[in-house]
Amino acid sequence: MSKYTVDKNGYYGPFGGAYIPEMLYPNVEELRKNYLSIIEDKTFKNDFHQLLKDYVGRPSPLYFAKRLSEKYQTNIFLKREDLNHTGAHKINNTIGQILLAERLGKKRIIAETGAGQHGVATATVCALKGMECVVYMGEVDIKRQAPNVARMKMMGATVIPATSGSRTLKDATNEALRDWINHPLDTHYIIGSVVGPHPYPDMVARFQSVISQETRTQLFTHTKKEFPDYAIACVGGGSNASGMFYHFLDDPEVKLIAVEAAGLGTDTEKTAATTKLGKEGVLHGSRSLLMQSPDGQVIEPYSISAGLDYPGIGPQHAWLFKSERALYAQATDEEAMQAAKLLTQLEGIIPAIESAHALAYLEKQTWKKEETLVICLSGRGDKDLDNYMKYFDL
């Protein structure tokens, strides 16, 4: 068993666990007792992989970015999660969880969303399976991600604004948890990232691990090596990074780089750089690192990307950071936006602003010609066109 994956008690080192109100205990315990036997079942695996292939369009390509590679004088591959159905990696997890919910006899699905990609992916699988879908989304995010809100509604989902706090992802998560407490029997909560009480961080990571599983095979086809020198991904809660890292965790020759949103800078109050500024604490059901005031109040995060302005980080990521298995770096709004523009103009690919944070890391060190980098392009930039238009005055 890997020292970087969850132990039998739901912990990654000192992080993880299930810190939940008594009223949620039956829901979480039902999941904990059943999730492994369900997802390891042969019929489940067949159904999951069939839908990933025929519905999502997997395997997603591993693309050699020739012009980007020439600029940085190295070998850069992009894992094209942006080409999945719905435009991001989120669909991998929602396919898995809707199949799990079916087997648990649930009839109603709730979810939280920030950038809207997880909300869209959840609404998509609910339409596919004919289930009621309620998505909680911060009022601020609803305004800045209007196209994704329209997609959710078109697929029959009810989108409920979170109007408390910063009116972003953290607050949407709070509202979804309240809903689950009030509907314990018929409802399954599809958490979109590797956060929340055990078993969610492990379950979501397992569903997203298809990213690195495919990468190993595809990279061997390209280079005759299964292992890149670097695996790079953006991280808010951290699901695409968990998927990108999963099958490389016990291979020390692969350097793991996670890039957080520095916002306007880590020396300002407008940031979401959890590993740099956060301290140990409990948020949304697990012990991890989170941004908090000296008296333990959660500090409102900020990022230009709606999917990265979360005040915490998944417990596995907290452990990868503390154990120094992965390097956690930061990219500012400006660095991410310029990286997005560069990719667009060199390769004709418009990335999600979240993914652009991973691309921004290319500027942060000098690369060698013989090195191989795989960057998880976690989502496409359609949803962010309005932001790009305003930022670059297009």
C-alpha positions as CSV (number, residue, x, y, z in Angstrom):
1,M,0.0,0.0,0.0
2,S,1.3,3.5,-0.9
3,K,2.2,5.8,1.9
4,Y,0.6,8.6,-0.1
5,T,-2.9,7.0,-0.4
6,V,-5.6,6.9,2.2
7,D,-5.2,4.5,5.2
8,K,-8.0,2.3,6.6
9,N,-9.1,5.1,8.9
10,G,-9.5,7.7,6.1
11,Y,-6.3,9.6,6.7
12,Y,-3.3,10.7,4.6
13,G,-0.7,11.2,7.3
14,P,-2.3,13.6,9.8
15,F,-4.8,14.9,7.2
16,G,-8.3,13.6,6.2
17,G,-10.9,11.9,8.4
18,A,-14.6,12.6,8.6
19,Y,-15.4,15.6,10.8
20,I,-19.2,15.7,10.3
21,P,-22.3,16.6,12.2
22,E,-24.2,13.7,13.8
23,M,-27.0,14.1,11.3
24,L,-24.7,13.4,8.3
25,Y,-23.2,10.3,9.9
26,P,-25.6,7.8,8.4
27,N,-25.0,9.2,4.8
28,V,-21.3,9.2,5.1
29,E,-21.1,5.8,6.8
30,E,-23.3,4.2,4.1
31,L,-20.8,5.5,1.5
32,R,-17.7,4.4,3.5
33,K,-19.0,0.9,4.0
34,N,-20.0,0.4,0.4
35,Y,-17.9,2.4,-2.0
36,L,-14.9,0.1,-2.4
37,S,-17.0,-3.1,-2.9
38,I,-19.2,-1.2,-5.4
39,I,-16.4,0.4,-7.5
40,E,-14.3,-2.8,-7.5
41,D,-17.2,-4.9,-8.7
42,K,-16.6,-6.2,-12.3
43,T,-20.0,-5.0,-13.6
44,F,-19.5,-1.5,-12.2
45,K,-16.0,-1.3,-13.8
46,N,-17.4,-2.4,-17.1
47,D,-20.2,0.2,-17.0
48,F,-17.8,2.9,-15.9
49,H,-15.2,2.3,-18.6
50,Q,-17.9,1.8,-21.3
51,L,-19.3,5.2,-20.5
52,L,-15.9,6.8,-20.3
53,K,-15.2,5.4,-23.8
54,D,-18.5,5.9,-25.6
55,Y,-20.0,8.9,-23.8
56,V,-17.0,10.9,-22.5
57,G,-14.7,10.1,-25.4
58,R,-11.8,8.6,-23.5
59,P,-8.9,8.1,-23.8
60,S,-8.3,11.8,-24.0
61,P,-5.3,12.5,-26.2
62,L,-1.7,13.1,-25.0
63,Y,-0.6,15.9,-27.3
64,F,3.0,16.8,-28.0
65,A,2.9,20.6,-28.0
66,K,5.7,21.2,-30.6
67,R,5.7,25.0,-30.7
68,L,5.4,25.4,-26.9
69,S,8.2,22.8,-26.5
70,E,10.4,24.8,-28.9
71,K,9.8,28.0,-26.8
72,Y,10.9,26.4,-23.6
73,Q,13.5,24.1,-25.1
74,T,12.1,20.9,-23.7
75,N,9.4,18.3,-24.4
76,I,5.9,19.3,-23.4
77,F,2.9,17.0,-23.6
78,L,-0.6,18.2,-22.8
79,K,-3.1,15.7,-21.3
80,R,-6.2,16.9,-23.1
81,E,-8.9,16.7,-20.5
82,D,-10.4,19.7,-22.3
83,L,-11.5,17.4,-25.1
84,N,-13.8,15.3,-22.8
85,H,-17.5,15.6,-23.2
86,T,-18.6,18.8,-21.2
87,G,-15.1,20.2,-21.6
88,A,-13.2,19.2,-18.5
89,H,-11.9,16.4,-16.3
90,K,-15.0,16.7,-14.0
91,I,-17.0,14.2,-16.0
92,N,-14.7,11.3,-15.0
93,N,-15.8,11.7,-11.4
94,T,-19.5,12.4,-12.0
95,I,-19.9,9.3,-14.2
96,G,-18.4,7.2,-11.4
97,Q,-20.5,8.7,-8.7
98,I,-23.8,8.6,-10.6
99,L,-23.3,4.8,-11.1
100,L,-22.5,4.5,-7.4
101,A,-25.6,6.5,-6.5
102,E,-27.7,4.2,-8.7
103,R,-26.4,1.1,-6.9
104,L,-27.1,2.7,-3.5
105,G,-30.8,3.3,-4.6
106,K,-30.6,7.1,-4.6
107,K,-33.1,9.1,-6.7
108,R,-31.9,12.7,-6.2
109,I,-28.5,14.3,-6.7
110,I,-27.0,17.4,-5.3
111,A,-23.7,19.1,-6.1
112,E,-21.7,22.2,-5.5
113,T,-19.8,24.0,-8.2
114,G,-17.4,27.0,-8.6
115,A,-16.3,27.4,-12.2
116,G,-19.5,25.5,-13.2
117,Q,-17.7,22.6,-14.9
118,H,-18.5,20.2,-12.1
119,G,-22.1,21.5,-12.1
120,V,-22.4,20.9,-15.8
121,A,-20.8,17.4,-15.5
122,T,-23.3,16.6,-12.7
123,A,-26.3,17.9,-14.6
124,T,-25.1,15.9,-17.6
125,V,-25.0,12.5,-15.8
126,C,-28.3,13.2,-14.1
127,A,-29.9,13.8,-17.5
128,L,-28.2,10.7,-18.7
129,K,-29.7,8.7,-15.9
130,G,-33.0,10.5,-15.4
131,M,-32.3,11.7,-11.9
132,E,-33.3,15.0,-10.2
133,C,-30.4,17.4,-10.0
134,V,-29.9,20.4,-7.7
135,V,-26.7,22.4,-8.0
136,Y,-25.5,25.0,-5.5
137,M,-23.4,27.8,-6.9
138,G,-22.1,31.0,-5.4
139,E,-23.9,34.1,-6.5
140,V,-20.6,35.7,-7.7
141,D,-19.8,32.6,-9.7
142,I,-23.2,32.4,-11.3
143,K,-22.6,35.9,-12.8
144,R,-19.0,35.2,-14.0
145,Q,-19.8,31.7,-15.4
146,A,-23.2,32.4,-17.1
147,P,-22.7,30.0,-20.0
148,N,-22.2,27.0,-17.6
149,V,-25.3,28.1,-15.7
150,A,-27.3,28.0,-18.9
151,R,-26.0,24.5,-19.7
152,M,-27.0,23.2,-16.3
153,K,-30.5,24.6,-16.6
154,M,-30.9,23.4,-20.2
155,M,-30.2,19.8,-19.0
156,G,-32.9,20.2,-16.4
157,A,-30.9,21.0,-13.3
158,T,-32.1,23.4,-10.6
159,V,-29.3,26.0,-9.9
160,I,-29.6,27.5,-6.4
161,P,-27.4,30.6,-5.6
162,A,-25.4,30.7,-2.4
163,T,-25.8,34.2,-1.1
164,S,-23.8,34.0,2.2
165,G,-20.1,34.8,2.8
166,S,-18.0,35.4,-0.3
167,R,-20.8,33.9,-2.4
168,T,-18.3,31.5,-4.1
169,L,-17.3,27.8,-3.9
170,K,-16.9,27.5,-0.1
171,D,-20.4,28.9,0.4
172,A,-21.9,26.7,-2.3
173,T,-20.4,23.7,-0.5
174,N,-21.9,24.8,2.8
175,E,-25.4,25.0,1.2
176,A,-25.0,21.6,-0.4
177,L,-24.1,20.0,3.0
178,R,-27.2,21.6,4.6
179,D,-29.4,20.1,1.8
180,W,-27.9,16.7,2.4
181,I,-28.6,16.9,6.1
182,N,-32.2,17.6,5.3
183,H,-32.6,14.8,2.7
184,P,-30.6,11.9,4.1
185,L,-32.4,9.0,2.6
186,D,-33.0,9.6,-1.1
187,T,-30.1,12.0,-1.9
188,H,-26.5,11.4,-3.0
189,Y,-24.1,14.4,-2.8
190,I,-21.6,14.3,-5.7
191,I,-18.6,16.3,-4.4
192,G,-16.6,17.6,-7.3
193,S,-13.1,17.6,-5.8
194,V,-10.8,15.6,-3.5
195,V,-12.3,17.4,-0.4
196,G,-14.9,16.6,2.1
197,P,-15.2,13.8,4.7
198,H,-13.7,10.3,4.0
199,P,-14.4,8.5,1.7
200,Y,-14.8,11.4,-0.8
201,P,-11.2,12.4,-1.3
202,D,-10.2,8.8,-2.0
203,M,-13.3,8.0,-4.1
204,V,-12.9,11.1,-6.3
205,A,-9.1,10.5,-6.7
206,R,-9.8,6.9,-7.8
207,F,-12.3,8.1,-10.5
208,Q,-9.9,10.7,-11.7
209,S,-6.9,8.3,-11.7
210,V,-7.8,7.4,-15.3
211,I,-5.9,10.5,-16.3
212,S,-2.5,9.2,-15.1
213,Q,-3.3,5.7,-16.0
214,E,-3.8,6.7,-19.7
215,T,-0.8,9.0,-19.6
216,R,1.6,6.2,-18.7
217,T,0.4,4.1,-21.7
218,Q,0.3,7.1,-24.1
219,L,3.7,8.4,-23.1
220,F,5.2,5.0,-23.7
221,T,3.8,5.1,-27.2
222,H,5.3,8.6,-27.8
223,T,8.7,8.2,-26.0
224,K,9.1,4.6,-25.0
225,K,9.1,5.8,-21.4
226,E,6.1,5.4,-19.0
227,F,7.3,8.1,-16.7
228,P,7.7,11.8,-17.4
229,D,10.3,13.8,-15.6
230,Y,7.5,16.2,-14.4
231,A,3.7,15.9,-14.0
232,I,2.2,19.3,-13.6
233,A,-1.4,20.3,-12.7
234,C,-3.3,23.2,-11.2
235,V,-4.8,22.8,-7.8
236,G,-7.7,24.3,-5.9
237,G,-9.4,21.5,-4.1
238,G,-7.2,19.4,-6.4
239,S,-9.1,16.7,-8.3
240,N,-7.4,17.0,-11.7
241,A,-4.0,17.1,-9.9
242,S,-4.9,14.0,-7.9
243,G,-5.8,12.2,-11.2
244,M,-2.6,13.4,-12.9
245,F,-0.4,12.3,-9.9
246,Y,-2.2,9.1,-8.9
247,H,-0.2,6.5,-10.9
248,F,3.1,8.3,-10.3
249,L,2.9,8.7,-6.5
250,D,5.3,5.8,-5.8
251,D,7.7,6.7,-8.6
252,P,10.2,9.1,-7.2
253,E,11.7,9.8,-10.6
254,V,8.5,11.7,-11.5
255,K,8.6,15.2,-10.0
256,L,5.0,16.3,-9.1
257,I,4.2,20.0,-9.4
258,A,0.9,21.5,-8.2
259,V,0.2,25.1,-9.0
260,E,-2.1,27.1,-6.8
261,A,-3.8,30.5,-7.5
262,A,-1.7,33.3,-6.1
263,G,-4.4,35.8,-7.2
264,L,-3.0,39.3,-6.9
265,G,0.0,38.0,-5.0
266,T,0.7,36.0,-1.9
267,D,1.6,39.2,-0.1
268,T,-1.9,40.5,-0.6
269,E,-5.3,39.6,0.8
270,K,-6.5,38.7,-2.7
271,T,-5.0,35.1,-3.0
272,A,-5.9,31.4,-2.7
273,A,-2.4,30.1,-2.0
274,T,-3.3,27.5,0.6
275,T,0.0,25.7,1.0
276,K,1.9,28.9,1.3
277,L,-0.4,30.7,3.7
278,G,-2.6,28.0,5.2
279,K,-2.6,26.3,8.6
280,E,-4.0,23.0,9.7
281,G,-7.7,23.0,10.4
282,V,-11.0,21.4,9.6
283,L,-13.2,22.5,6.7
284,H,-16.1,20.7,5.0
285,G,-15.6,17.5,6.9
286,S,-11.8,16.8,6.8
287,R,-8.6,18.0,8.4
288,S,-6.3,19.7,5.9
289,L,-4.6,23.0,5.3
290,L,-6.8,26.0,5.0
291,M,-6.5,29.8,4.9
292,Q,-7.6,31.1,8.3
293,S,-7.3,34.1,10.6
294,P,-5.4,33.8,13.9
295,D,-8.6,33.0,15.7
296,G,-9.5,30.2,13.2
297,Q,-12.0,31.9,11.0
298,V,-11.8,30.9,7.3
299,I,-10.3,33.6,5.2
300,E,-12.1,34.3,1.9
301,P,-9.9,33.3,-1.0
302,Y,-9.6,35.1,-4.3
303,S,-8.6,34.0,-7.8
304,I,-9.5,35.2,-11.3
305,S,-10.4,31.5,-11.9
306,A,-13.7,30.5,-10.3
307,G,-12.5,26.9,-9.9
308,L,-9.4,27.7,-7.8
309,D,-10.7,30.2,-5.2
310,Y,-11.2,27.6,-2.5
311,P,-9.8,28.4,1.0
312,G,-8.5,24.8,1.5
313,I,-6.9,22.0,-0.3
314,G,-7.7,18.3,-0.4
315,P,-6.2,16.3,2.5
316,Q,-4.1,14.1,0.1
317,H,-2.5,17.3,-1.3
318,A,-1.8,18.6,2.2
319,W,0.0,15.3,2.9
320,L,1.9,15.4,-0.4
321,F,3.0,19.0,0.5
322,K,4.0,18.2,4.1
323,S,5.8,15.0,3.1
324,E,7.5,16.9,0.3
325,R,6.5,14.3,-2.3
326,A,5.1,17.1,-4.5
327,L,6.1,20.7,-5.0
328,Y,3.3,23.3,-4.5
329,A,4.0,26.5,-6.4
330,Q,1.8,29.6,-7.1
331,A,0.9,31.6,-10.2
332,T,-0.8,35.0,-10.1
333,D,-3.8,36.1,-12.2
334,E,-1.4,37.9,-14.6
335,E,0.9,34.9,-15.0
336,A,-2.0,32.6,-15.7
337,M,-3.7,34.9,-18.2
338,Q,-0.4,35.4,-20.1
339,A,0.2,31.6,-20.1
340,A,-3.3,31.1,-21.5
341,K,-2.6,33.7,-24.2
342,L,0.7,32.0,-25.1
343,L,-0.8,28.6,-25.5
344,T,-3.6,29.9,-27.6
345,Q,-1.3,31.7,-29.9
346,L,1.3,29.0,-30.2
347,E,-0.9,25.9,-30.3
348,G,-4.4,27.1,-31.1
349,I,-5.8,25.8,-27.8
350,I,-7.7,28.1,-25.5
351,P,-7.4,26.6,-22.0
352,A,-9.6,27.1,-18.9
353,I,-8.1,29.8,-16.7
354,E,-7.7,27.1,-14.0
355,S,-5.5,25.1,-16.4
356,A,-3.5,28.2,-17.4
357,H,-2.1,28.3,-13.8
358,A,-0.4,25.0,-14.5
359,L,0.9,26.3,-17.8
360,A,2.3,29.4,-16.0
361,Y,4.8,27.2,-14.1
362,L,6.7,26.8,-17.4
363,E,8.1,30.3,-16.7
364,K,9.3,29.4,-13.2
365,Q,12.3,27.3,-13.9
366,T,14.8,26.5,-16.6
367,W,14.1,23.2,-18.4
368,K,16.5,20.7,-20.0
369,K,16.2,19.6,-23.7
370,E,16.1,15.9,-22.7
371,E,13.3,16.4,-20.1
372,T,9.7,15.3,-20.6
373,L,6.9,17.3,-19.0
374,V,3.2,16.3,-18.9
375,I,0.8,19.1,-18.1
376,C,-2.8,18.3,-17.3
377,L,-5.0,20.6,-19.4
378,S,-7.9,20.2,-17.1
379,G,-10.5,22.2,-19.0
380,R,-11.2,24.3,-22.1
381,G,-11.6,28.0,-22.1
382,D,-15.1,28.5,-23.6
383,K,-16.5,29.2,-20.2
384,D,-13.9,31.9,-19.6
385,L,-14.2,33.8,-22.9
386,D,-15.9,36.7,-21.2
387,N,-13.1,37.0,-18.7
388,Y,-10.5,36.8,-21.5
389,M,-12.3,39.4,-23.5
390,K,-12.3,41.8,-20.6
391,Y,-8.8,41.1,-19.5
392,F,-7.2,41.5,-22.9
393,D,-9.7,44.1,-24.2
394,L,-10.7,41.9,-27.1
